[in-house]
Amino acid sequence: MLLDSNPGNEAVEKVALFESMIKGETFAFFDVEDFELIIEYYLELDFKKKAKKALEIALEQYPIDLALTLIKIEFLNSSQRFDESLKALNNLNKFHPNNIDVVLGLGRLYSLMENKPYAIKYLNHAHDLILLDSSYNDHLQDLSYEFIQIGKFDSAIKVLKQILSFKPNDETVMMELGVAYHESGKFQESVNYFKEVIDGNPYSHIAWFNLATIYNVNEDWKEAIFAYEMCLVINEKFTAAHYGKANSFIHLKEYQKAIDSFNESFVYDRPHAYAYCSIGECYEKIGDYSKALMFYEKSLEIDDSIPESWLGIGVVRDLNNQPVQAIKFIKKAIDLDVENPDYWYLYAEILAKLNKNSEAELAFKKVIQLDPKNIDAWIDYSNFLFDNTSKSTAINEVKKAIKSNDNQVDLKLRLVAMQISTGNLSEAKSSLSEMQNSDQNTFKKLIDIYPEVLQVEEMNQFFQPYKDNPNK
């Protein structure tokens, strides 16, 4: 380890003395605060083994010290030795029942153990202690974080506002409040709050950013863009606002403006893979496939573990009528995100295009396994089976889809079309009569998806009474 020789650096001096003692070169005395300083120094440098060694020696000298025991509990938690941690905390709680660190530690531990009721109990107790003693205010931010972790967003909002009441310019807390409001889903309350903050401090770029983000989440893209722009007027180097603004433009299908917003961010911050990938997608939407490929590839040069970039290259290759090349890139995206149904869907469609029927069938099965509510996937899968493998299997799969999707109309129409195509007219007519009773546009919808029905004389005769009397 390289130790700073600055004589004013107390931590470095203590660490040097401690390491000298460990080697047997000197004898030194350390009090609890010294050991805390040494352990903290090691942890900041990620020297965990040395930190644990220092803690062991410290506890040999001070076995019942509260601060050192709490550090030990943090080590136990990081190793997921929760039972040992709980035993130690409960023991501390017997002797220090209203100690904020112990109570908060119990709340944190129960959160890690996914015991939400007990986590809430101790976190609320911690908050009560803080309300009784303002000297505990430094624990409020940790408390808000723990509330967010267990999904108690209202409690987190309350705590974060409490911090801002005495630290109104704390940008980190303001950002965390934006996150808590976002997760809470309280759109109007959050808009009102951040507007109120802006009224009191119109130069709070974080308040403008949070307001923009809330609008973005609520799909109010134009209001979001205005708020992002106000944020950037105050702090043009705030990269997250450039990205948020670009995202809003993408949703408005104003792709060139989105590209410009990303490029503006590069003046103040090094481009990263996500930004290049998003620019690639914008060029793809515009139809400039060569630039799209260039930016997807630039994204992968920075980080080749981004599945969206691999997928983007595959999509562009397919759009350029290069399905054989496309499939390789889409497969790479799947390897990186194997549970993504959209990737499997595209993979299945291109395999079907290449007449790789057995592979396509497996891919379609994977799509509906991952996303059984995807109606389009069920329809495309059943059509694929109907056209390429087995008509009876296709019909059975559609019936299965109807059962698992609450008799969805498009699926029922697809089944009727298949029944007509295979000559099973009686079942088709029975289904159509039932559907027509609840939707008078049923026949029109069937003709839209299966115009060949008009060439079947028996079906034309069946339609005729409904044509003469649409309300029948």
HUGI-V174861 format. One line per field, one symbol per residue. psi: psi as a letter, one per 30 degrees, with the letter a starting at -180 (. if undefined). Layout:
psi=???
This chain:
psi=kjkkgjffjeeeeeeeeeeeeefgflklkkleeeeeeeeeeeeeghieeeeeeeeeeefeeifgkeeeeeeeeeeeefghieeeeeeeeeeefefifgkeeeeeeeeeeeeeghieeeeeeeeeeeeeeeffjffgfffeeeeeeeeeeggieeeeeeeeeeefffifgjeeeeeeeeeeeeffgieeeeeeefeeeeefifgjfeeeeeeeeeeeeggieeeeeeeeeeefeejfgjeeeeeeeeeeeefggieeeeeeeeeeffefkkkleeeeeeeeeeeeefgieeeeeeeeeeefeejggjeeeeeeeeeeeefghieeeeeeeeeeeeefifgjeeeeeeeeeeeeeggieeeeeeeeeeefeeifgjeeeeeeeeeeeeffdkeeeeeeeeeeeeefhhhkeeeeeeeeeeeeeggieeeeeeeeeeeeefjfgeeeeeeefifffffjeeeeeefeefeeifg.
